[in-house]
C-alpha cells in the first residue's frame, strides 16, 4: 500500500537532516547483500574524479557506506564483463546504473543538437572510430589511434575527440575501465537489449530523473533536485507536480521543498555511520545544500593555490552521529596514513576522528597513522592519544 501524506508536510530542520542521511545510506542499515551495486542503485549516480589520495572518489563512496569493502570488488561491481553500469554526464562525469540508460536520452539528443564544439572534426573521423570499434571490439582511446597530440591534457587527438563525441551522442558507451583508461564499445553491443531504446520524450526522461533525485536526497529544494543530475530549474518546474514527490515545508530553509513520500512514511532511525567523506560524495557535493542541512561549509581546495588553502588539498569531512564535525587532509607514505592537516569543530569529535582514521588506514593497507598538524592546536595531543589507544 502506497503511503499518502497530507498535501503539505511540515518538517523540523533535524527531521530533514535525518531523512537526508537515511536517503544517502548513512543512517540505518543498507542492504549489505546488494553490495556496491546496491549503493549505486540507491544513490542513482556516483561521481568520478581523477584525484586519488586514499583512493579514488568512486571507491570512497561505497566505502563510506559499507565499510572496508575490498577495493577490487568495488571495481568489479562497477566494471565487469556483464554490463551493470555506464559512464555519462549526470551531476558531473558519473557512473550510472545501466537501467537508467533510457532516461538520459534527452541529454543525448541535446548533445546531438549542439550547434558548436570546442574541437573540430575532419570529414569521416567520426565514422572511422565507429567502424574500428565495430570491427575490433572494445578499445581505449590509445588503441583507437592515440588519446593526445602531445600538448596539454586537453590537446586531444582526432580519434579521442571523435570517440568522446560518440559517447555523448550515445553511439558509444564506456562500461569499464582499464588502468583508469576508458574502454569504449558500441552502445548497441554493450547496453542490454531491455534498455536499448531512446523512445522516451524529454519530459518523461526529466520526470524520471527528478523522481530519482528526490528519492536519493530524501528531501530537497528545487535547486537541490535540479543539481543532482544537473537539470535546469525550469525543467524541474515543468514536471515536479507529477513526479511523485510531495511538497514539504522545512524549518529554516525559507524556500519550497519536496520529499520522497516513502521517506516520510517512517521516522529515520538506526545506527549512524562514522566515516571520512570524499568531497565528491553526493551527501555533500552541493555546497549550498550542505551548508543548509548541516551548517557546515566545505570547499574542495585541490585547485586552490597552496598558500591560499585553509584545510588542505583534499580535505575529507568527518561524518559522525549524523553531523559533520571536522576535516582531514590525508596522504599516504608507504604503509603510513598521514593526516597532514586536521580541523575539528570541537573536542567531542576526537574519538570519532581517531576511529575514522584507523578504519581508513586499515582499508588502504596502512599500519600506522601519523598526525602532522591540528586545528585548534590544543586538540593535537588528545587526538594523538586517541589514535595510540
Buried (B, 14 or more C-beta within 10 A) or exposed (E): EEEEBEEEBEBEBEBBBBBBBBBBBBBBEBEEEBBBBBBBBBBBBBBBBEBEBBBBBBBBBBBBBBEEBEBEEBBBBBBEEEBBBBBBBBBEBBBBBBEBBBBBBBBBBEBEEEEEEEBEEEEEBBEBBBEBBEEEEBBBBBBBBBBBEEEEEEEBBBBBBBBBBBBBBBBBBBBBBEEEBBBBBBBEBBBEEEBEEBEBEBEBBBBBBBBBBBBBBBBBBBBBBBBBBBBEEEBBEBBBEEBBBBBBBBEEBEEEBBBBBBBBEEEBEEEBBBBBBBBBBBBBBBBEBBEBBBEBEBEBBBEBEEEEBEBBBBBBBBBBEBBBBBBBBBBBEEEEBBBBBBBBBEEEBBBBBBBBBBBBBEBBEBEEBBBEEBBEEEBBEBBBEBBEE
